[in-house]
Amino acid sequence: MDLLGHLRCFVAVAEESHFGRAAARLGMGQPPLSQRIQRLERELGIRLFERSSRHVTITHGGTLLLAEAREILTRSEALLATARRIRDGESGLLRAALPPDVSGETIAALLADFAERQAGTELELHELTTAQQLDRFGAGALDVGLVHHPCDVSGLEIGPLLRRELGVLLRHDHPAAQLTDVPLAALTGHDLVLFPRADAPALHDELLTTCARNGYTPTAVRHGQSPSFIRGLILSSQTVAFSPRDTQPAPPHPQIIWRHLAGTPLAWRHSVAWRQGHRDAAVDAFAEAVTQALWGTDTVSMDQPLPPLHLRPTAEYWL
């Protein structure tokens, strides 16, 4: 018996609660699907589903086996992905990427964790924006990366969503620097320095839209990524920036203050992403190491499922 094929049928019927929909999902006819489920039930010695003319309901025994069936399928896919890497001459090498806003301490923690989890794999780590990562995924030149959402994840699989709260960076003599929690509207009249839109278009748009909805429309949007460049703009002009707390230098700059935003309206949302069908043990180890390293900063929480992706014209944001 093709156990993996039969387990795929079992999981599909359990998730669809309908033989017709499950058959369409699997690209097969309904009678062969029913026969496979019956054979699996005979092989296991238990009934997996209660059937009627209109409904299919998973049994208690089927429910107990479902999680294990999913795990077996996941591990089989990882084995096949590893085999492909060996066949393509890539065994022992994982090409990975992180966005520029991940702190040095977080990078050091994830490197140590990955080395412990996957001692036999060389990690080729790159600093790449989300747009650059998506380009490399499309070219087959990247195995796994940490991306900002929202972004186009077609052709990719993603791990759990992580949320990193953003605060605001201000000059120490800014009136809002005296507040514990700064409303976005209190930044009115100030420029905003933000990463270039090309690096993550949907995220760029989302941040500016959220600012506008909360009473802050920047007098101008300046673009920069280097921490020293951003600090220079904040120190020399009426400019503010958004940043997670865990990326702030220690000790902090004496003339720049980080403050919480009232209501925490802004956040980076991340997930680890990899090419569809190319998940293996090394990818899993990287995903776990990144999650643990970010979690260790105490600025990360689990996020809700992603909303639909919408891009807006760049011109709407040049003020």
BATOR-674884 format. One line per 10 residues: number of its first residue (from 1); their letters; for each residue x, y, z of N, C-alpha, C. Coordinates in nm, 3 decimals, decimal comma. Layout:
NUM) a) X:Y:Z:X:Y:Z:X:Y:Z | ...
***
This chain:
1) mdllghlrcf) 0,084:-0,120:0,000:0,000:0,000:0,000:0,088:0,125:0,000 | 0,051:0,223:-0,081:0,120:0,352:-0,083:0,072:0,432:0,038 | 0,144:0,417:0,150:0,098:0,479:0,274:0,089:0,630:0,262 | 0,191:0,694:0,205:0,188:0,840:0,195:0,071:0,887:0,110 | 0,046:0,819:-0,002:-0,066:0,858:-0,086:-0,199:0,842:-0,014 | -0,213:0,734:0,061:-0,337:0,712:0,136:-0,352:0,815:0,248 | -0,241:0,851:0,312:-0,249:0,953:0,418:-0,286:1,089:0,361 | -0,236:1,121:0,242:-0,276:1,247:0,178:-0,427:1,249:0,154 | -0,481:1,138:0,112:-0,626:1,128:0,092:-0,700:1,148:0,224 | -0,652:1,083:0,329:-0,714:1,095:0,461:-0,716:1,240:0,507
11) vavaeeshfg) -0,602:1,308:0,497:-0,592:1,447:0,543:-0,683:1,537:0,459 | -0,687:1,515:0,328:-0,770:1,599:0,242:-0,918:1,584:0,277 | -0,965:1,461:0,298:-1,106:1,440:0,333:-1,135:1,501:0,470 | -1,042:1,484:0,564:-1,062:1,540:0,699:-1,072:1,692:0,693 | -0,990:1,756:0,610:-0,990:1,902:0,604:-1,106:1,958:0,523 | -1,151:1,884:0,423:-1,262:1,932:0,339:-1,398:1,890:0,390 | -1,402:1,780:0,471:-1,529:1,724:0,519:-1,625:1,693:0,404 | -1,566:1,655:0,291:-1,648:1,631:0,171:-1,562:1,553:0,072 | -1,612:1,438:0,027:-1,533:1,356:-0,065:-1,515:1,424:-0,201 | -1,619:1,493:-0,249:-1,608:1,559:-0,379:-1,503:1,668:-0,380
21) raaarlgmgq) -1,506:1,754:-0,276:-1,407:1,863:-0,269:-1,267:1,807:-0,250 | -1,255:1,703:-0,166:-1,124:1,642:-0,144:-1,070:1,581:-0,273 | -1,157:1,516:-0,350:-1,113:1,456:-0,476:-1,066:1,562:-0,574 | -1,140:1,675:-0,581:-1,099:1,784:-0,670:-0,965:1,842:-0,627 | -0,947:1,858:-0,497:-0,820:1,910:-0,444:-0,703:1,819:-0,479 | -0,726:1,688:-0,477:-0,620:1,591:-0,505:-0,604:1,562:-0,653 | -0,697:1,611:-0,735:-0,690:1,586:-0,878:-0,721:1,442:-0,915 | -0,818:1,383:-0,847:-0,854:1,244:-0,874:-1,006:1,230:-0,869 | -1,057:1,117:-0,914:-1,200:1,092:-0,909:-1,246:1,057:-0,769 | -1,376:1,076:-0,744:-1,430:1,046:-0,611:-1,432:0,897:-0,580
31) pplsqriqrl) -1,468:0,807:-0,675:-1,466:0,664:-0,641:-1,328:0,613:-0,600 | -1,218:0,647:-0,673:-1,086:0,602:-0,627:-1,049:0,657:-0,490 | -1,093:0,781:-0,461:-1,065:0,838:-0,329:-1,136:0,757:-0,221 | -1,263:0,726:-0,242:-1,338:0,646:-0,144:-1,273:0,510:-0,123 | -1,225:0,450:-0,232:-1,159:0,320:-0,221:-1,031:0,329:-0,139 | -0,956:0,438:-0,157:-0,832:0,454:-0,080:-0,861:0,470:0,070 | -0,964:0,548:0,101:-1,000:0,566:0,242:-1,042:0,432:0,302 | -1,122:0,356:0,229:-1,166:0,225:0,280:-1,047:0,132:0,301 | -0,952:0,133:0,209:-0,835:0,046:0,224:-0,751:0,090:0,344 | -0,736:0,222:0,363:-0,660:0,270:0,479:-0,729:0,229:0,608
41) erelgirlfe) -0,861:0,238:0,611:-0,935:0,196:0,730:-0,913:0,047:0,758 | -0,914:-0,035:0,654:-0,890:-0,179:0,674:-0,748:-0,202:0,725 | -0,652:-0,129:0,669:-0,512:-0,147:0,709:-0,491:-0,106:0,855 | -0,554:0,003:0,896:-0,538:0,054:1,033:-0,628:-0,018:1,133 | -0,735:-0,076:1,084:-0,826:-0,147:1,172:-0,922:-0,058:1,246 | -0,939:0,066:1,202:-1,035:0,157:1,266:-1,111:0,234:1,159 | -1,228:0,283:1,197:-1,308:0,364:1,106:-1,263:0,510:1,120 | -1,231:0,573:1,008:-1,180:0,711:1,011:-1,291:0,814:0,995 | -1,397:0,780:0,923:-1,504:0,875:0,895:-1,641:0,809:0,911 | -1,737:0,889:0,957:-1,877:0,850:0,952:-1,936:0,915:0,827
51) rssrhvtith) -2,001:0,836:0,743:-2,050:0,885:0,615:-2,202:0,881:0,611 | -2,260:0,984:0,548:-2,403:0,984:0,517:-2,415:1,035:0,374 | -2,535:1,047:0,325:-2,554:1,093:0,187:-2,511:1,238:0,169 | -2,508:1,313:0,279:-2,476:1,456:0,268:-2,352:1,498:0,346 | -2,313:1,421:0,444:-2,207:1,467:0,534:-2,099:1,361:0,551 | -1,979:1,409:0,575:-1,867:1,324:0,613:-1,811:1,382:0,743 | -1,809:1,301:0,847:-1,762:1,347:0,978:-1,648:1,258:1,025 | -1,539:1,320:1,064:-1,426:1,242:1,113:-1,460:1,181:1,248 | -1,418:1,058:1,269:-1,445:0,989:1,396:-1,344:1,033:1,501 | -1,369:0,991:1,624:-1,275:1,021:1,733:-1,139:0,960:1,703
61) ggtlllaear) -1,139:0,836:1,655:-1,013:0,772:1,620:-0,942:0,844:1,507 | -1,019:0,889:1,408:-0,959:0,965:1,298:-0,897:1,095:1,345 | -0,965:1,161:1,439:-0,913:1,286:1,494:-0,780:1,263:1,564 | -0,770:1,153:1,639:-0,646:1,123:1,710:-0,530:1,096:1,613 | -0,560:1,041:1,496:-0,456:1,009:1,399:-0,422:1,125:1,306 | -0,507:1,226:1,299:-0,490:1,331:1,198:-0,360:1,409:1,216 | -0,329:1,450:1,339:-0,207:1,528:1,362:-0,083:1,448:1,324 | -0,083:1,318:1,359:0,032:1,234:1,326:0,043:1,214:1,175 | -0,070:1,202:1,107:-0,067:1,188:0,961:-0,008:1,312:0,897 | -0,049:1,429:0,946:0,008:1,554:0,892:0,158:1,560:0,915
71) eiltrseall) 0,202:1,518:1,034:0,345:1,521:1,065:0,423:1,427:0,973 | 0,369:1,309:0,948:0,437:1,214:0,857:0,450:1,275:0,718 | 0,346:1,340:0,670:0,351:1,401:0,537:0,452:1,516:0,533 | 0,454:1,595:0,640:0,551:1,706:0,646:0,694:1,654:0,644 | 0,720:1,550:0,724:0,856:1,496:0,729:0,893:1,429:0,597 | 0,797:1,368:0,530:0,828:1,307:0,401:0,864:1,413:0,298 | 0,794:1,527:0,303:0,827:1,637:0,212:0,965:1,692:0,242 | 1,001:1,699:0,372:1,135:1,746:0,409:1,242:1,651:0,357 | 1,214:1,520:0,367:1,310:1,421:0,317:1,330:1,437:0,167 | 1,221:1,456:0,093:1,232:1,473:-0,052:1,307:1,601:-0,087
81) atarrirdge) 1,283:1,708:-0,008:1,355:1,834:-0,033:1,504:1,817:-0,008 | 1,539:1,744:0,098:1,680:1,718:0,125:1,742:1,637:0,012 | 1,669:1,537:-0,036:1,719:1,456:-0,147:1,743:1,541:-0,271 | 1,652:1,637:-0,297:1,671:1,725:-0,412:1,797:1,809:-0,397 | 1,821:1,857:-0,274:1,941:1,938:-0,249:2,067:1,855:-0,272 | 2,064:1,729:-0,230:2,180:1,641:-0,253:2,199:1,618:-0,402 | 2,089:1,591:-0,472:2,095:1,566:-0,616:2,149:1,687:-0,691 | 2,111:1,808:-0,644:2,152:1,931:-0,713:2,287:1,982:-0,666 | 2,355:1,904:-0,583:2,488:1,944:-0,537:2,487:2,051:-0,431 | 2,374:2,068:-0,359:2,364:2,173:-0,260:2,360:2,118:-0,118
91) sgllraalpp) 2,388:1,990:-0,100:2,384:1,934:0,035:2,490:2,000:0,121 | 2,454:2,026:0,244:2,549:2,087:0,336:2,555:2,238:0,328 | 2,474:2,300:0,242:2,474:2,446:0,227:2,331:2,498:0,231 | 2,306:2,597:0,316:2,175:2,662:0,321:2,195:2,810:0,292 | 2,130:2,857:0,185:2,139:2,997:0,145:2,022:3,072:0,211 | 2,055:3,160:0,305:1,953:3,224:0,387:1,972:3,375:0,385 | 1,866:3,447:0,426:1,872:3,593:0,425:1,793:3,651:0,541 | 1,839:3,768:0,587:1,770:3,846:0,689:1,757:3,989:0,639 | 1,651:4,062:0,678:1,638:4,202:0,639:1,735:4,289:0,719 | 1,763:4,412:0,671:1,862:4,497:0,737:1,826:4,540:0,878
101) dvsgetiaal) 1,699:4,532:0,917:1,659:4,585:1,047:1,677:4,486:1,162 | 1,731:4,367:1,137:1,755:4,271:1,245:1,882:4,310:1,318 | 1,876:4,314:1,451:1,990:4,361:1,530:2,105:4,262:1,528 | 2,225:4,314:1,556:2,344:4,229:1,561:2,334:4,122:1,668 | 2,276:4,156:1,782:2,261:4,059:1,890:2,168:3,945:1,849 | 2,061:3,980:1,776:1,969:3,877:1,728:2,038:3,785:1,627 | 2,117:3,844:1,538:2,189:3,763:1,438:2,285:3,668:1,507 | 2,359:3,717:1,606:2,454:3,631:1,677:2,383:3,516:1,746 | 2,266:3,545:1,806:2,191:3,440:1,875:2,140:3,334:1,779 | 2,090:3,376:1,664:2,036:3,277:1,570:2,148:3,195:1,505
111) ladfaerqag) 2,265:3,255:1,482:2,377:3,179:1,426:2,421:3,070:1,522 | 2,429:3,104:1,650:2,469:3,004:1,750:2,365:2,894:1,760 | 2,237:2,932:1,759:2,129:2,833:1,769:2,128:2,742:1,646 | 2,143:2,800:1,527:2,142:2,719:1,405:2,258:2,621:1,404 | 2,376:2,666:1,446:2,493:2,578:1,447:2,471:2,460:1,540 | 2,399:2,483:1,649:2,372:2,375:1,744:2,268:2,278:1,687 | 2,168:2,331:1,618:2,061:2,247:1,562:2,106:2,171:1,438 | 2,194:2,231:1,357:2,227:2,177:1,226:2,378:2,186:1,205 | 2,452:2,113:1,287:2,598:2,125:1,289:2,662:2,091:1,155 | 2,601:2,004:1,076:2,662:1,961:0,951:2,629:2,048:0,832
121) telelheltt) 2,558:2,159:0,853:2,516:2,245:0,742:2,587:2,379:0,748 | 2,645:2,420:0,636:2,706:2,553:0,626:2,596:2,654:0,596 | 2,589:2,761:0,677:2,488:2,864:0,658:2,551:2,982:0,583 | 2,501:3,006:0,463:2,545:3,120:0,382:2,442:3,231:0,402 | 2,472:3,324:0,492:2,374:3,424:0,536:2,399:3,557:0,465 | 2,290:3,614:0,412:2,297:3,742:0,341:2,205:3,844:0,407 | 2,241:3,972:0,396:2,152:4,080:0,437:2,080:4,129:0,311 | 1,949:4,105:0,304:1,871:4,138:0,185:1,736:4,196:0,226 | 1,691:4,297:0,154:1,556:4,348:0,176:1,454:4,243:0,132 | 1,329:4,267:0,168:1,224:4,173:0,127:1,217:4,162:-0,026
131) aqqldrfgag) 1,224:4,275:-0,096:1,218:4,272:-0,242:1,334:4,191:-0,300 | 1,452:4,210:-0,245:1,568:4,134:-0,293:1,552:3,985:-0,267 | 1,496:3,952:-0,150:1,473:3,810:-0,119:1,374:3,748:-0,217 | 1,266:3,820:-0,247:1,166:3,766:-0,339:1,226:3,743:-0,477 | 1,312:3,834:-0,520:1,380:3,816:-0,649:1,465:3,690:-0,648 | 1,539:3,669:-0,539:1,627:3,552:-0,532:1,547:3,422:-0,519 | 1,437:3,428:-0,444:1,350:3,309:-0,439:1,304:3,273:-0,580 | 1,261:3,374:-0,656:1,213:3,349:-0,790:1,318:3,291:-0,882 | 1,444:3,328:-0,857:1,554:3,278:-0,940:1,611:3,147:-0,889 | 1,556:3,096:-0,778:1,607:2,973:-0,719:1,741:2,991:-0,653
141) aldvglvhhp) 1,776:3,116:-0,616:1,907:3,146:-0,558:1,903:3,165:-0,407 | 1,787:3,141:-0,345:1,772:3,155:-0,200:1,686:3,041:-0,149 | 1,728:2,982:-0,037:1,654:2,869:0,019:1,553:2,912:0,124 | 1,589:3,012:0,205:1,504:3,052:0,317:1,538:3,195:0,355 | 1,439:3,269:0,405:1,465:3,407:0,446:1,358:3,456:0,541 | 1,388:3,567:0,606:1,293:3,634:0,695:1,240:3,756:0,620 | 1,112:3,756:0,589:1,054:3,863:0,507:0,960:3,949:0,589 | 0,943:4,073:0,543:0,844:4,164:0,598:0,711:4,143:0,528 | 0,603:4,150:0,604:0,469:4,147:0,545:0,405:4,285:0,560 | 0,315:4,319:0,469:0,265:4,238:0,358:0,363:4,234:0,241
151) cdvsgleigp) 0,365:4,120:0,172:0,443:4,105:0,049:0,381:3,991:-0,031 | 0,423:3,978:-0,154:0,369:3,875:-0,243:0,441:3,743:-0,213 | 0,369:3,647:-0,155:0,430:3,520:-0,117:0,390:3,407:-0,211 | 0,345:3,441:-0,331:0,312:3,336:-0,427:0,437:3,255:-0,459 | 0,421:3,123:-0,460:0,533:3,034:-0,483:0,616:3,005:-0,360 | 0,574:3,061:-0,246:0,647:3,041:-0,121:0,557:2,978:-0,016 | 0,619:2,916:0,083:0,551:2,875:0,205:0,607:2,960:0,318 | 0,523:2,990:0,416:0,566:3,077:0,525:0,538:3,013:0,660 | 0,620:3,049:0,758:0,602:3,003:0,894:0,511:3,096:0,972 | 0,506:3,080:1,104:0,419:3,164:1,187:0,455:3,312:1,174
161) llrrelgvll) 0,353:3,397:1,185:0,373:3,541:1,177:0,417:3,596:1,312 | 0,521:3,677:1,310:0,574:3,739:1,430:0,557:3,890:1,420 | 0,519:3,953:1,531:0,494:4,097:1,532:0,597:4,166:1,621 | 0,667:4,266:1,565:0,762:4,347:1,642:0,709:4,490:1,648 | 0,674:4,534:1,768:0,618:4,668:1,785:0,718:4,775:1,743 | 0,668:4,877:1,674:0,750:4,992:1,636:0,724:5,107:1,731 | 0,832:5,173:1,772:0,823:5,299:1,844:0,875:5,410:1,756 | 0,885:5,530:1,812:0,931:5,645:1,734:1,062:5,697:1,790 | 1,153:5,737:1,702:1,280:5,799:1,740:1,266:5,950:1,723 | 1,297:6,023:1,831:1,281:6,168:1,834:1,407:6,234:1,888
171) rhdhpaaqlt) 1,426:6,361:1,852:1,527:6,440:1,923:1,486:6,453:2,069 | 1,585:6,460:2,156:1,556:6,464:2,300:1,477:6,588:2,340 | 1,485:6,697:2,260:1,414:6,820:2,294:1,279:6,832:2,222 | 1,236:6,728:2,154:1,104:6,728:2,091:0,998:6,725:2,201 | 0,891:6,805:2,191:0,788:6,805:2,295:0,733:6,666:2,326 | 0,718:6,582:2,225:0,662:6,448:2,247:0,758:6,358:2,322 | 0,886:6,394:2,330:0,983:6,312:2,403:0,953:6,308:2,552 | 0,871:6,401:2,600:0,833:6,402:2,740:0,721:6,304:2,771 | 0,661:6,247:2,667:0,549:6,155:2,685:0,599:6,012:2,697 | 0,528:5,930:2,773:0,560:5,787:2,780:0,510:5,716:2,655
181) dvplaaltgh) 0,390:5,751:2,610:0,330:5,695:2,488:0,296:5,810:2,395 | 0,349:5,808:2,276:0,336:5,919:2,182:0,225:5,889:2,080 | 0,119:5,973:2,074:0,020:5,955:1,967:0,083:5,991:1,832 | 0,045:5,921:1,728:0,099:5,954:1,596:0,068:6,098:1,557 | -0,048:6,148:1,597:-0,086:6,285:1,563:0,011:6,387:1,621 | 0,082:6,352:1,729:0,178:6,445:1,790:0,300:6,467:1,702 | 0,315:6,388:1,597:0,429:6,402:1,507:0,398:6,494:1,389 | 0,279:6,552:1,386:0,239:6,641:1,277:0,339:6,754:1,261 | 0,371:6,786:1,136:0,467:6,892:1,108:0,609:6,843:1,092 | 0,631:6,713:1,107:0,765:6,657:1,097:0,778:6,568:0,973
191) dlvlfprada) 0,899:6,569:0,916:0,930:6,475:0,810:0,943:6,334:0,869 | 0,933:6,235:0,784:0,952:6,096:0,825:1,061:6,034:0,740 | 1,159:5,970:0,803:1,259:5,895:0,728:1,219:5,748:0,731 | 1,210:5,690:0,613:1,157:5,555:0,597:1,243:5,481:0,495 | 1,242:5,349:0,502:1,316:5,269:0,405:1,263:5,297:0,264 | 1,345:5,281:0,160:1,298:5,304:0,023:1,179:5,215:-0,011 | 1,081:5,271:-0,081:0,960:5,196:-0,113:0,990:5,070:-0,192 | 1,092:5,074:-0,278:1,124:4,957:-0,360:1,165:4,837:-0,276 | 1,210:4,859:-0,151:1,254:4,748:-0,066:1,138:4,661:-0,020 | 1,021:4,722:0,003:0,902:4,649:0,048:0,781:4,738:0,020
201) palhdelltt) 0,734:4,743:-0,105:0,630:4,839:-0,143:0,504:4,833:-0,059 | 0,451:4,713:-0,037:0,325:4,702:0,037:0,340:4,746:0,181 | 0,453:4,713:0,244:0,477:4,755:0,382:0,492:4,906:0,389 | 0,566:4,965:0,297:0,582:5,110:0,289:0,446:5,178:0,283 | 0,359:5,129:0,194:0,226:5,186:0,178:0,142:5,170:0,305 | 0,150:5,053:0,365:0,071:5,025:0,485:0,110:5,118:0,599 | 0,240:5,141:0,618:0,285:5,230:0,726:0,232:5,371:0,707 | 0,242:5,424:0,584:0,197:5,560:0,560:0,045:5,571:0,571 | -0,026:5,470:0,527:-0,172:5,470:0,539:-0,214:5,469:0,686 | -0,147:5,387:0,767:-0,179:5,381:0,910:-0,149:5,514:0,977
211) carngytpta) -0,037:5,577:0,940:-0,005:5,709:0,995:-0,116:5,809:0,963 | -0,160:5,812:0,837:-0,264:5,907:0,797:-0,394:5,882:0,872 | -0,429:5,755:0,892:-0,552:5,723:0,963:-0,546:5,764:1,109 | -0,425:5,777:1,161:-0,409:5,814:1,302:-0,365:5,959:1,319 | -0,384:6,041:1,215:-0,363:6,185:1,229:-0,225:6,236:1,197 | -0,139:6,155:1,138:-0,004:6,200:1,104:0,021:6,183:0,954 | 0,034:6,294:0,885:0,076:6,294:0,745:0,210:6,365:0,738 | 0,319:6,295:0,710:0,451:6,360:0,710:0,456:6,477:0,612 | 0,528:6,583:0,651:0,547:6,695:0,559:0,629:6,651:0,438 | 0,717:6,554:0,458:0,793:6,493:0,348:0,837:6,355:0,394
221) vrhgqspsfi) 0,852:6,265:0,298:0,903:6,131:0,328:1,045:6,123:0,272 | 1,141:6,106:0,361:1,280:6,089:0,321:1,314:5,941:0,327 | 1,405:5,898:0,245:1,437:5,756:0,238:1,580:5,731:0,282 | 1,595:5,631:0,370:1,727:5,592:0,417:1,720:5,462:0,494 | 1,833:5,394:0,506:1,839:5,268:0,580:1,952:5,265:0,682 | 2,064:5,328:0,652:2,178:5,325:0,742:2,142:5,391:0,875 | 2,168:5,324:0,989:2,137:5,385:1,119:2,204:5,521:1,138 | 2,328:5,537:1,092:2,396:5,665:1,109:2,330:5,774:1,025 | 2,285:5,740:0,904:2,216:5,837:0,819:2,085:5,880:0,883 | 2,011:5,783:0,936:1,883:5,814:1,001:1,905:5,900:1,124
231) rglilssqtv) 2,006:5,866:1,205:2,036:5,949:1,323:2,070:6,091:1,282 | 2,148:6,105:1,174:2,186:6,238:1,127:2,065:6,322:1,089 | 1,969:6,262:1,020:1,849:6,335:0,983:1,768:6,375:1,106 | 1,757:6,286:1,202:1,681:6,317:1,323:1,747:6,430:1,400 | 1,879:6,428:1,409:1,952:6,528:1,487:1,954:6,665:1,420 | 1,952:6,669:1,288:1,975:6,796:1,219:1,850:6,862:1,164 | 1,736:6,795:1,172:1,616:6,853:1,113:1,492:6,806:1,189 | 1,378:6,855:1,145:1,251:6,817:1,206:1,206:6,684:1,146 | 1,279:6,580:1,181:1,255:6,447:1,123:1,239:6,344:1,233 | 1,150:6,247:1,211:1,133:6,135:1,304:1,147:6,006:1,224
241) afsprdtqpa) 1,161:5,896:1,296:1,172:5,764:1,233:1,104:5,662:1,322 | 1,063:5,550:1,263:1,004:5,439:1,338:1,104:5,325:1,346 | 1,106:5,260:1,463:1,205:5,153:1,482:1,160:5,061:1,594 | 1,189:4,929:1,583:1,168:4,840:1,698:1,267:4,876:1,809 | 1,228:4,852:1,931:1,316:4,887:2,042:1,444:4,804:2,043 | 1,434:4,677:1,998:1,550:4,589:2,008:1,663:4,626:1,912 | 1,639:4,719:1,819:1,745:4,759:1,726:1,820:4,883:1,774 | 1,783:4,938:1,891:1,848:5,058:1,938:1,986:5,027:1,996 | 2,085:5,115:1,971:2,220:5,089:2,020:2,228:5,098:2,171 | 2,325:5,028:2,226:2,351:5,035:2,370:2,497:5,078:2,389
251) pphpqiiwrh) 2,522:5,190:2,458:2,423:5,282:2,512:2,355:5,363:2,402 | 2,234:5,415:2,429:2,164:5,493:2,327:2,232:5,627:2,302 | 2,202:5,687:2,188:2,255:5,820:2,158:2,196:5,919:2,258 | 2,277:6,005:2,318:2,226:6,094:2,424:2,123:6,195:2,377 | 2,117:6,223:2,246:2,024:6,325:2,197:1,906:6,266:2,120 | 1,895:6,133:2,119:1,783:6,069:2,050:1,709:5,979:2,148 | 1,578:5,994:2,151:1,493:5,921:2,244:1,402:5,826:2,167 | 1,387:5,703:2,219:1,289:5,607:2,163:1,168:5,608:2,254 | 1,049:5,621:2,196:0,926:5,622:2,274:0,824:5,525:2,211 | 0,743:5,464:2,300:0,630:5,383:2,254:0,532:5,471:2,178
261) lagtplawrh) 0,461:5,412:2,083:0,351:5,480:2,016:0,221:5,443:2,086 | 0,140:5,542:2,116:0,014:5,518:2,186:-0,075:5,424:2,105 | -0,120:5,317:2,169:-0,206:5,221:2,101:-0,133:5,122:2,014 | -0,001:5,129:2,010:0,085:5,040:1,928:0,027:5,018:1,788 | 0,007:5,127:1,712:-0,057:5,112:1,580:0,036:5,056:1,472 | 0,168:5,063:1,494:0,264:5,024:1,391:0,349:4,907:1,438 | 0,379:4,818:1,345:0,464:4,703:1,379:0,525:4,647:1,252 | 0,643:4,585:1,268:0,694:4,499:1,162:0,627:4,363:1,181 | 0,582:4,305:1,073:0,531:4,167:1,077:0,621:4,081:0,990 | 0,678:3,980:1,052:0,775:3,894:0,985:0,723:3,752:0,977
271) svawrqghrd) 0,777:3,678:0,884:0,772:3,532:0,891:0,890:3,478:0,812 | 0,932:3,359:0,850:1,031:3,289:0,770:0,961:3,233:0,647 | 1,024:3,245:0,531:0,966:3,197:0,406:1,066:3,108:0,333 | 1,014:3,012:0,260:1,099:2,924:0,180:1,022:2,886:0,054 | 1,095:2,835:-0,045:1,032:2,799:-0,172:0,936:2,681:-0,152 | 0,823:2,691:-0,217:0,720:2,588:-0,204:0,777:2,452:-0,245 | 0,755:2,354:-0,156:0,802:2,219:-0,183:0,949:2,197:-0,154 | 1,017:2,295:-0,093:1,160:2,283:-0,065:1,190:2,294:0,085 | 1,096:2,256:0,166:1,119:2,255:0,311:1,197:2,130:0,349 | 1,304:2,147:0,426:1,381:2,032:0,473:1,430:2,061:0,614
281) aavdafaeav) 1,513:1,972:0,667:1,558:1,986:0,806:1,636:2,114:0,827 | 1,717:2,155:0,729:1,796:2,277:0,744:1,706:2,400:0,745 | 1,605:2,402:0,660:1,509:2,513:0,660:1,436:2,520:0,793 | 1,392:2,405:0,844:1,325:2,401:0,974:1,416:2,455:1,084 | 1,543:2,416:1,081:1,638:2,460:1,184:1,656:2,611:1,178 | 1,665:2,667:1,057:1,680:2,812:1,044:1,555:2,883:1,094 | 1,437:2,833:1,057:1,312:2,895:1,101:1,302:2,895:1,253 | 1,336:2,785:1,314:1,330:2,776:1,460:1,433:2,867:1,525 | 1,553:2,874:1,468:1,658:2,959:1,525:1,620:3,107:1,515 | 1,564:3,149:1,402:1,521:3,288:1,386:1,411:3,322:1,485
291) tqalwgtdtv) 1,312:3,234:1,494:1,200:3,260:1,585:1,248:3,272:1,729 | 1,334:3,182:1,772:1,385:3,186:1,909:1,469:3,311:1,933 | 1,551:3,349:1,835:1,637:3,467:1,852:1,553:3,594:1,861 | 1,451:3,607:1,777:1,365:3,724:1,785:1,283:3,723:1,913 | 1,236:3,605:1,952:1,157:3,594:2,075:1,240:3,636:2,196 | 1,370:3,611:2,190:1,457:3,647:2,301:1,474:3,795:2,321 | 1,431:3,878:2,224:1,442:4,023:2,241:1,330:4,080:2,327 | 1,229:3,999:2,359:1,113:4,042:2,438:1,032:4,152:2,369 | 1,049:4,170:2,239:0,971:4,270:2,165:0,883:4,204:2,060 | 0,874:4,073:2,063:0,805:3,998:1,959:0,683:3,927:2,016
301) smdqplpplh) 0,574:3,925:1,940:0,455:3,849:1,978:0,402:3,780:1,853 | 0,314:3,682:1,873:0,251:3,616:1,760:0,146:3,709:1,700 | 0,132:3,706:1,568:0,039:3,795:1,499:-0,078:3,717:1,442 | -0,176:3,794:1,395:-0,295:3,737:1,333:-0,266:3,700:1,188 | -0,352:3,618:1,124:-0,333:3,586:0,982:-0,325:3,711:0,895 | -0,257:3,701:0,782:-0,234:3,815:0,694:-0,362:3,860:0,626 | -0,383:3,994:0,616:-0,493:4,045:0,534:-0,455:4,038:0,387 | -0,551:4,062:0,296:-0,518:4,063:0,153:-0,413:4,168:0,122 | -0,331:4,141:0,021:-0,224:4,231:-0,020:-0,280:4,335:-0,117 | -0,259:4,464:-0,087:-0,302:4,572:-0,176:-0,188:4,671:-0,192
311) lrptaeywl) -0,154:4,704:-0,316:-0,053:4,805:-0,345:-0,123:4,932:-0,392 | -0,064:5,047:-0,352:-0,120:5,174:-0,395:-0,015:5,250:-0,476 | -0,058:5,344:-0,561:0,039:5,419:-0,642:0,137:5,496:-0,556 | 0,263:5,495:-0,595:0,366:5,565:-0,520:0,334:5,713:-0,506 | 0,277:5,772:-0,610:0,255:5,916:-0,611:0,166:5,963:-0,498 | 0,083:5,878:-0,443:-0,006:5,918:-0,335:0,072:5,960:-0,211 | 0,198:5,919:-0,201:0,273:5,940:-0,077:0,382:6,046:-0,091 | 0,396:6,106:-0,207:0,494:6,215:-0,221:0,422:6,346:-0,194 | 0,450:6,400:-0,077:0,372:6,515:-0,028:0,449:6,645:-0,047
***
